[in-house]
Each structure stands twice: as C-alpha cells, then as structure tokens.
C-alpha cells in the first residue's frame, strides 16, 4: 500500500498573522488557507478586510506570522505580482489619461500592453475607452480598475469592494466575470461589507470582525458550527396562533413568535420540526401556506458570530 501524495499548499496561506499600527490593531492571529475558486472576504467597515488584502498583496509586512501567496512571501518576493491582479478600493488614476492609455500603461508593466483593448471590451468599457478618466462615473472607474486587473490573465484575482458604484447590469457582468475566472481554475478573493453581494458571488466565505477571523467555510459549514444557537424556521399560516400553540409542543422548540401571518420558530432540532410538522398539520387540520429556513443567509450567520 502506497502513501497518498501530499496535498498541495493553498494558493493563499496566513499563519498566525497579526498586523498593528502603533496602538491600533488591524489583524489578530489570522490563520486561514484559500484555494482556487471564488472566496468572499466579509465583514463590516473596520473589520480588517483592507489590512488582510494589503498583507496579501505585499503592500504591508506582517507584524508577526507568515503570509504566503502562490508559495512565496508577497512582501519579500515581488516577482509574484506578475501572477496577481488587484482591484483596490481607493481610486488612484492619472485623471488626464484615457481609459485605454491607463490600462495599456499598467498592462505594459506585465509585458502585455496589447491585451488592454480586449480587457476593456471584456468589462464593457470599449465605447468609453478614448475618454479621459476624469469624465468617468464611479461605476466606469470601477470597470477600468477591473480591466487593468485582468489584462494579464492573472492566476489570482483580488478585488476590494468591486461592486461599489455599479448599476445592476454592471454588477451582473462583474459577477459573471468572476465566475468565468473560477471556471478556468483561478483563485478569486472578493472583499465586501454587503452581505447579499457576497451571497450572489460565492458560497465560500471568510468572516472578519474586529480584526479576527471569526469563521471560514461555506454557509452550511459555518451554520453547522453554531449548534448552540437555535435555528429559525418561518411557517406561514392563516391560523398562526393555533399553529404556534401546536409547534410549541414539538421537541426541540424553545420559542415561537407571531409576525403578520407567520410563525417564527426557534428550535435546537430543526430536522425534528421538519419531520413532525406535516403530521401535526394533518392531525390538527391547520393550514400551512409556506415553510422556510429564516437563518441560512450570511446576515443571520454573521449576527450570531459577532454577538
């Protein structure tokens, strides 16, 4: 019997990483690995997301711990930057340049200036490529930043609040582009403080709060770690009071709440509720128009983790 081959190292690896600015702590003891696919970096403003990304892109050196990007230290080995695309949150343009000139200039640093037009086309900015950047809207500025990030076809794409200022059509195009990179085996890391945006992009998340990594995994994996918290189920009925009395008798139900024709159920055993509810409905003759889990979204999970 032969030994199994060793697992390849993660594309991104943080090992007990901390970063502080004088008395201000930006990141605390972060240990996490990120592989190919789209991963959301989620947290409110001030959670440490920007510090995390600046460490990852080699803009900052950790105060302690080790950061690895594609197997190397991104602060010490700048050659890895040629394999990475980065869309920063803050704008930093030469305002008098056209969009095309700006993207060609940055793509030229990677030796691929000829790909600038294709990148602009890909992000839907070809028609405005000859305009000066100072005339661009916020959404167009986001697009030109994205174009320079993808022009060299990077292995790792790092996007800091990429959907800011974009209209719904542009947001959809941005998400489709991320998924296209994912299909080709790239690693995409997307930072956002808006929960529903992360859910639209990916199921894999890293939750940051007050400089600490609170959870890592899919929504289901993270929710599975929270068994000490009651799960919430919402049941819609034309007789919510009668239904609430019946549901309170089920094992594992620790509370119910009425809300505009719905019964919100708190339970430590949701499977038991799902299993026994149909029988209760039939025996009691109670009408049920709908049933849904009320806390599978990232917003509910995040609330649990930070309280």
C-alpha positions as CSV (number, residue, x, y, z in Angstrom):
1,X,0.0,0.0,0.0
2,X,1.5,3.3,-1.1
3,X,1.2,6.6,0.8
4,X,-1.2,9.1,-0.6
5,X,0.5,12.1,-2.3
6,X,0.8,15.2,-0.1
7,X,-1.9,17.8,-0.5
8,X,-0.7,20.9,-2.5
9,X,-0.3,24.0,-0.4
10,X,-3.1,26.5,-0.6
11,X,-2.9,29.4,-3.1
12,X,-3.1,31.8,-0.2
13,X,-1.9,31.0,3.3
14,X,-2.0,33.0,6.5
15,X,-0.3,31.5,9.6
16,X,-0.9,33.3,12.9
17,X,-0.7,36.6,11.1
18,X,-1.1,39.9,13.0
19,X,-0.7,43.5,12.0
20,X,-0.8,46.5,14.2
21,X,-0.3,50.2,13.6
22,X,1.2,51.6,16.8
23,X,-1.6,51.1,19.3
24,X,-4.2,50.3,16.6
25,X,-4.7,46.6,15.8
26,X,-5.6,45.8,12.2
27,X,-5.5,42.0,12.2
28,X,-5.1,39.5,15.1
29,X,-3.7,35.9,14.9
30,X,-5.2,35.1,11.4
31,X,-4.7,31.6,10.2
32,X,-6.5,30.7,7.0
33,X,-5.9,29.0,3.7
34,X,-7.6,29.8,0.4
35,X,-7.7,27.6,-2.7
36,X,-9.0,28.0,-6.3
37,X,-12.5,29.4,-6.8
38,X,-14.3,32.5,-5.6
39,X,-14.0,33.2,-1.9
40,X,-15.7,36.2,-0.2
41,X,-14.0,38.2,2.5
42,X,-16.9,39.5,4.5
43,X,-17.0,42.0,7.4
44,X,-18.3,45.4,8.3
45,X,-16.2,48.5,7.7
46,X,-13.2,48.4,10.1
47,X,-13.2,44.6,10.4
48,X,-9.7,44.2,9.0
49,X,-10.5,43.4,5.4
50,X,-8.3,46.1,3.8
51,X,-5.4,45.1,6.1
52,X,-5.9,41.5,5.1
53,X,-5.7,42.4,1.4
54,X,-2.7,44.7,1.8
55,X,-0.8,42.0,3.6
56,X,-1.8,39.5,0.8
57,X,-0.7,41.8,-2.0
58,X,2.6,42.7,-0.4
59,X,1.8,46.3,0.4
60,X,2.3,45.6,4.1
61,X,4.6,43.4,6.1
62,X,3.0,41.5,8.9
63,X,3.9,42.4,12.5
64,X,4.1,38.7,13.2
65,X,3.2,35.4,11.4
66,X,3.7,34.4,7.8
67,X,1.8,35.2,4.6
68,X,2.2,33.1,1.5
69,X,0.8,33.8,-1.9
70,X,1.4,31.2,-4.6
71,X,4.0,29.7,-2.3
72,X,6.1,32.8,-1.6
73,X,6.2,35.9,0.7
74,X,4.5,38.6,-1.4
75,X,6.3,41.4,0.6
76,X,9.7,39.9,0.0
77,X,9.3,38.4,-3.5
78,X,7.8,41.0,-5.8
79,X,8.0,38.6,-8.8
80,X,4.8,37.0,-7.7
81,X,2.9,40.3,-8.5
82,X,3.1,39.4,-12.2
83,X,0.7,36.5,-11.5
84,X,-1.8,38.5,-9.5
85,X,-4.5,41.0,-10.5
86,X,-5.6,43.6,-7.9
87,X,-8.6,46.0,-7.9
88,X,-8.1,48.4,-5.0
89,X,-11.0,50.0,-3.2
90,X,-9.4,53.5,-3.4
91,X,-9.0,55.2,-6.8
92,X,-5.5,56.1,-7.9
93,X,-5.7,57.3,-11.5
94,X,-3.8,59.7,-13.8
95,X,-7.0,61.6,-14.4
96,X,-5.9,63.2,-17.7
97,X,-5.2,59.8,-19.3
98,X,-7.8,58.0,-21.3
99,X,-9.1,54.7,-20.1
100,X,-7.3,52.9,-22.9
101,X,-3.9,54.7,-22.2
102,X,-4.2,53.9,-18.5
103,X,-4.9,50.2,-19.0
104,X,-2.2,49.9,-21.7
105,X,0.3,51.6,-19.3
106,X,-0.4,49.2,-16.4
107,X,-0.7,46.1,-18.7
108,X,2.7,47.1,-20.2
109,X,4.3,46.6,-16.8
110,X,3.4,43.0,-17.2
111,X,4.6,42.9,-20.8
112,X,1.1,42.6,-22.3
113,X,0.0,46.1,-23.4
114,X,-1.5,44.6,-26.5
115,X,-4.2,42.9,-24.3
116,X,-5.5,46.2,-23.0
117,X,-8.2,46.6,-25.6
118,X,-9.5,43.1,-25.0
119,X,-9.7,43.7,-21.3
120,X,-11.6,47.0,-21.8
121,X,-14.0,45.1,-24.1
122,X,-14.4,42.4,-21.5
123,X,-15.5,44.8,-18.8
124,X,-17.9,46.7,-21.1
125,X,-15.8,49.9,-21.4
126,X,-14.7,49.7,-25.0
127,X,-17.0,52.6,-26.1
128,X,-15.6,54.9,-23.5
129,X,-12.0,53.9,-23.8
130,X,-11.0,57.1,-25.6
131,X,-12.5,59.4,-22.9
132,X,-10.4,60.9,-20.2
133,X,-10.7,59.2,-16.8
134,X,-11.7,62.4,-15.1
135,X,-15.0,62.3,-17.0
136,X,-15.8,58.7,-15.8
137,X,-18.6,57.9,-13.4
138,X,-17.9,55.8,-10.3
139,X,-19.1,52.7,-12.0
140,X,-16.9,53.3,-15.0
141,X,-13.9,53.9,-12.7
142,X,-14.6,50.5,-11.2
143,X,-14.6,49.0,-14.6
144,X,-11.3,50.5,-15.7
145,X,-9.7,49.3,-12.4
146,X,-11.0,45.8,-13.2
147,X,-9.7,46.0,-16.8
148,X,-6.2,46.7,-15.6
149,X,-6.5,43.8,-13.0
150,X,-7.4,41.2,-15.6
151,X,-5.5,42.3,-18.7
152,X,-2.5,39.9,-17.9
153,X,-4.9,37.0,-17.2
154,X,-3.7,36.5,-13.6
155,X,-3.8,33.3,-11.6
156,X,-5.1,35.1,-8.6
157,X,-7.6,38.0,-8.8
158,X,-8.0,40.1,-5.6
159,X,-11.0,42.6,-5.6
160,X,-11.6,45.1,-2.8
161,X,-15.2,46.2,-2.8
162,X,-15.5,45.8,-6.6
163,X,-19.3,46.5,-6.9
164,X,-19.2,49.9,-5.4
165,X,-21.0,52.5,-7.6
166,X,-22.0,49.9,-10.2
167,X,-25.5,49.7,-11.7
168,X,-27.4,46.3,-11.6
169,X,-26.3,45.4,-15.2
170,X,-22.6,46.2,-14.4
171,X,-22.9,44.2,-11.2
172,X,-24.2,41.2,-13.0
173,X,-21.4,41.4,-15.6
174,X,-18.8,41.7,-12.8
175,X,-20.1,38.6,-11.0
176,X,-20.2,36.7,-14.3
177,X,-16.6,37.6,-15.0
178,X,-15.5,36.3,-11.5
179,X,-17.3,33.0,-12.2
180,X,-15.5,32.8,-15.6
181,X,-12.2,33.1,-13.8
182,X,-13.3,30.4,-11.4
183,X,-14.1,28.1,-14.2
184,X,-10.6,28.5,-15.6
185,X,-9.1,27.4,-12.3
186,X,-8.1,30.9,-10.9
187,X,-8.4,32.0,-7.3
188,X,-10.7,35.0,-6.8
189,X,-10.9,36.8,-3.5
190,X,-13.7,39.4,-3.2
191,X,-13.9,41.8,-0.2
192,X,-17.2,43.3,0.7
193,X,-19.2,44.6,3.7
194,X,-22.5,44.0,1.9
195,X,-23.9,40.6,2.8
196,X,-26.2,39.9,-0.2
197,X,-23.4,40.9,-2.6
198,X,-21.2,38.2,-1.2
199,X,-24.0,35.6,-1.4
200,X,-24.5,36.5,-5.1
201,X,-20.8,35.8,-5.8
202,X,-20.0,32.7,-3.8
203,X,-20.9,30.3,-1.1
204,X,-17.4,30.2,0.4
205,X,-16.7,32.9,2.9
206,X,-14.2,34.2,5.4
207,X,-15.9,36.2,8.1
208,X,-13.9,39.0,9.7
209,X,-14.9,41.1,12.7
210,X,-12.7,43.4,14.9
211,X,-9.6,42.2,13.2
212,X,-10.2,38.5,13.9
213,X,-11.2,35.6,11.6
214,X,-14.5,34.5,13.1
215,X,-15.3,31.7,10.6
216,X,-14.2,30.1,7.4
217,X,-16.2,27.8,5.1
218,X,-19.5,27.5,3.2
219,X,-22.6,28.9,4.7
220,X,-23.8,25.4,5.5
221,X,-20.4,24.5,7.2
222,X,-20.4,27.7,9.2
223,X,-24.1,27.3,10.2
224,X,-23.3,23.8,11.3
225,X,-20.8,25.1,13.8
226,X,-23.5,27.1,15.5
227,X,-25.5,24.3,17.1
228,X,-25.5,26.1,20.4
229,X,-27.8,28.8,18.8
230,X,-31.4,27.9,18.0
231,X,-32.2,27.7,14.3
232,X,-35.0,29.8,13.0
233,X,-37.8,28.5,10.8
234,X,-40.7,30.6,9.4
235,X,-44.1,29.0,8.9
236,X,-46.8,30.9,7.0
237,X,-50.4,30.1,8.1
238,X,-53.9,31.6,8.0
239,X,-54.2,30.4,11.7
240,X,-50.9,31.4,13.1
241,X,-52.0,31.4,16.8
242,X,-53.3,27.9,16.6
243,X,-50.2,26.8,14.7
244,X,-47.9,28.4,17.3
245,X,-49.6,26.5,20.2
246,X,-49.1,23.2,18.3
247,X,-45.5,24.0,17.4
248,X,-44.6,24.8,21.0
249,X,-45.3,21.2,21.9
250,X,-42.7,19.8,19.4
251,X,-39.4,18.5,20.9
252,X,-36.5,21.0,20.5
253,X,-38.8,24.0,20.0
254,X,-37.6,26.7,22.5
255,X,-39.8,29.6,21.4
256,X,-42.3,30.9,18.8
257,X,-43.1,34.4,17.7
258,X,-46.1,35.7,15.6
259,X,-45.5,38.2,12.8
260,X,-48.1,39.2,10.2
261,X,-49.5,35.7,9.4
262,X,-46.3,33.9,10.1
263,X,-44.9,31.9,13.0
264,X,-41.2,32.2,13.7
265,X,-39.9,29.1,15.4
266,X,-36.7,28.9,17.4
267,X,-35.5,25.3,17.6
268,X,-32.4,23.4,18.6
269,X,-33.5,20.4,16.4
270,X,-34.8,21.7,13.0
271,X,-34.9,18.2,11.5
272,X,-37.4,17.1,14.1
273,X,-39.6,20.1,13.3
274,X,-39.5,19.4,9.6
275,X,-40.2,15.7,10.2
276,X,-43.1,16.2,12.6
277,X,-44.8,19.3,11.2
278,X,-46.7,17.6,8.4
279,X,-48.2,15.1,10.9
280,X,-49.2,17.9,13.2
281,X,-50.8,19.8,10.3
282,X,-52.8,16.8,9.2
283,X,-54.0,15.8,12.7
284,X,-54.9,19.4,13.7
285,X,-56.2,20.4,10.4
286,X,-54.1,23.6,10.4
287,X,-53.5,25.4,7.1
288,X,-49.8,26.0,6.1
289,X,-49.1,28.1,3.0
290,X,-45.3,28.1,3.2
291,X,-42.2,27.0,5.1
292,X,-38.7,28.4,5.0
293,X,-35.5,28.4,7.0
294,X,-35.1,32.0,8.2
295,X,-31.4,32.0,9.2
296,X,-29.4,30.3,6.4
297,X,-28.3,33.6,4.9
298,X,-25.0,35.2,5.7
299,X,-26.6,38.1,7.5
300,X,-28.1,35.8,10.2
301,X,-24.9,33.8,10.5
302,X,-22.8,36.9,10.9
303,X,-25.2,38.2,13.6
304,X,-24.7,35.0,15.5
305,X,-20.9,35.2,15.2
306,X,-20.4,38.8,16.4
307,X,-22.9,38.8,19.3
